[in-house]
Amino acid sequence: MSGSTTSQFKENAVRQLADVDLRQALTKSKGHFTGGRQNAMDKLPEFDALRDQARDLKDHVLENLDFYLETYEQNVIASGGQVHWARTAKDAQDIVLDICRSVDATSVNKGKSMIGEECDINEALEANGIRAVETDLGEYIIQIRNERPSHIIAPAVHLTKAQVETSFRETHTHLDPDRILEEPPTLLEEARTVLRKKYFEAEVGITGANFLVAETGSSIIVTNEGNGDLSQLLPKVHIVLASIEKVVPTLEDASTFLRVLARSATGQDFSVYTTVSTGPRRSTDPDGPEQYHVILLDNGRTGMLGTEFHEMLRCIRCGACMNHCPVYQSVGGHAYGWVYPGPMGAVLSPSLLGVDEAGHLPNASTFCGRCEEVCPVRIPLPKLMRHWREREFERHLTPRAARTGIRLWAFFAQRPGLYQMATGLQMRLMGWMGRRKGRFSSVPLAKGWTKYRDLPAPEGKTFQQQWAGRK
Amino acid sequence: MTAGRDEILGAIRRSLGRSGPVDDSRAAELRARMAKPARNLIPARADLPPSEVIDLFRSQAEGVFATVDRVADMSEVPQVLTEYLKRENLPSQVVMAPDPSLDQAPWDNQPLLEIRRCLPVESDMVSVTSAPAAIAETGTLAMFSGADHPSTLNFLPETHVVVLPVNRIGKNYEDVWDLIRQRIADGEGDLNDLMPRTVNLITGPSRSGDIEQTLLLGAHGPRRLHIILVDSDDAA
């Protein structure tokens, strides 16, 4: 898991906040996702009941995860496919490389896969002389810019069209330099033409999986572009990268998740392409892959089962939590420094990367609770973030000044009389000091606040005093 | 990598506080749950009389940028197809699925229409297929891979025309799963007790919002999805 800059969240965030292009891109995307989800919800009275069922179904699966994985494996084999188990990201890389070498692959097409990102599959392929081509438009854009996705369903959401244009001009040097390329349709057209060629060149196609169906041994992907389908239909070999918690019992169960997934993600009732793949092509099939491999990845997930982070394994990767998160919407996904940003990343990354590397991410939260409110499988994200904060505190990873401050506050909070007297005095003092301007442009110990705005001076009484006065 | 397999399954069991696999009675219960898959909550949206189910399918499909024609029977399909191609300024060469249900249409009465029935190649602009099922709930078409329907027909050409007898329009996704199970039970094609290799649920033409969230049609798959609804699938 190379390339994580998660430990530098603060520095990353400061840099991102000053990025004018990012501000512009995030402002544009914000209402799009939240408004879309609201619309989809309004049109489906059963939405909340479906979320309850989705939550219960995932809990049922996790409780019997070993059983469903074994059943799934049997059914993949029965349909002519192969299952590989990867304990770590490195295992997954090795398995992918072995399969690619077995067919002398020089070129691999990728449909969008977060597990692929988690395992740095592209880097592993390139290091071994195999070209990896991302075919999802957003993934393609960030691949040629040598960036990580900044959002789990909209990888290039941090970019403006002008930035995409610049990258295309730099990469597609075989095309006329004077071509007009300003608007999104011309950019899409160019990407479509360039990528179309590559579909026919790859020996191996790699996709992720939104769900694995135990009943039938099938993998399901959900896309809008159709790139995942061309990536798996045209090459000789189809490899599915999936983490172990993706398994569901039946097609009916998958349908329940499908009904909440797109609505929560983009606000569509249903994604354009929902594809159920089972094994390799059959003897009479005119097309489709000759080999079908599934790689089941653990990479730290079994360590979350049965712990206070168990519920995080319900996540179906819709991105609603980050679309509704005031912190994500300010700093963008890259500040989080790794594959999974926003509230789900703040809970998942410390589990997968370790608390030393990512344990501070849950501090980047206002605890407004929107993420839990919109989660299609009702993951109590704020509660889970709080668990990480406790762990970080217990392990003395919190900065000393913060620890002292919290201790001091706890001392007063346990003594209400003293607390009221101290805060009363403080308010009077600050009110007196700020009487001329009505605000402070700097306050000791609060530079982080006053650097960007003034602190209004109190007008005299504390909240508790005013409350008591009203009664 | 059997070592990885045993380690992962062992780690799951330890984390769940079990020393081994689920006990026999639980395993039997879970197996029974999969053997007879129960339907979960299904939205009432498509719970309508048959004619309204068709209308719902149509309005949902049009809502996701598919275009729809409706004809009385298969005899009208070739002409409607020719007119559509003309209207959209598309070539009259089409690549058509070797699906026998399409044979009922009198293709010969459109002499300008050039039809190849095989796999599509990169230069093919228009594909014509049928769909074994459709879902009114979200205006979704269901396609099954097989000798009579190469899956690449659904993705490679820029325009995909689908001939859909209205009696194939079901209400929900669950109806499609039941249909597949029925086909497996009937031993149809070369399913051999298996799902078709590829089941495509298709809801509108290909799209992307990856550049500044601007909705654009035709990202990698078809730019246009045109559905010809056929009221009676008799040859007439």
Interface residues (C-beta under 8 A of the other chain):
Chain A: A25 K28 S29 H32 F33 L44 P45 E46 A49 L50 Q53 L57 E63 N64 L65 D66 F67 Y68 L69 E70 T71 A78 S79 H84 W85 A86 R87 D91 I95 T135 D136 L137 G138 I141 A154 P155 A156 V157 L159 T160 K161 V164 P184 P185 L187 L188 R192 L195 R196 F200 A214 E215 T216 S218 N224 E225 G226 N227 D229 L230 L233 L234 I244 P249 T250 L251 E252 D253 S255 T256 L258 R259 T266 Q268 D269 F270 S271 V272 Y273 T274 T275 V276 S277 T278 G279 P280 R281 R282 S283 T284 D285 P286 D287 G288 L296 D298 T302 G303 M304 L305 G306 T307
Chain B: M1 T2 G4 R5 E7 I8 L9 A11 I12 R13 S15 L16 G17 P21 V22 R26 A27 L30 R31 R33 M34 P37 A38 R39 N40 L41 P43 A44 R45 Q60 V64 C118 L119 E122 E137 T138 T140 S145 G146 A147 P150 S151 T152 N154 F155 L156 N172 Y173 E174 W177 G189 D190 N192 L194 M195 P196 R197 T198 V199 N200 L201 I202 T203 G204 P205 S206 R207 S208 G209 D210 I211 E212 Q213 T214 L216 G218 A219 H220 G221 P222
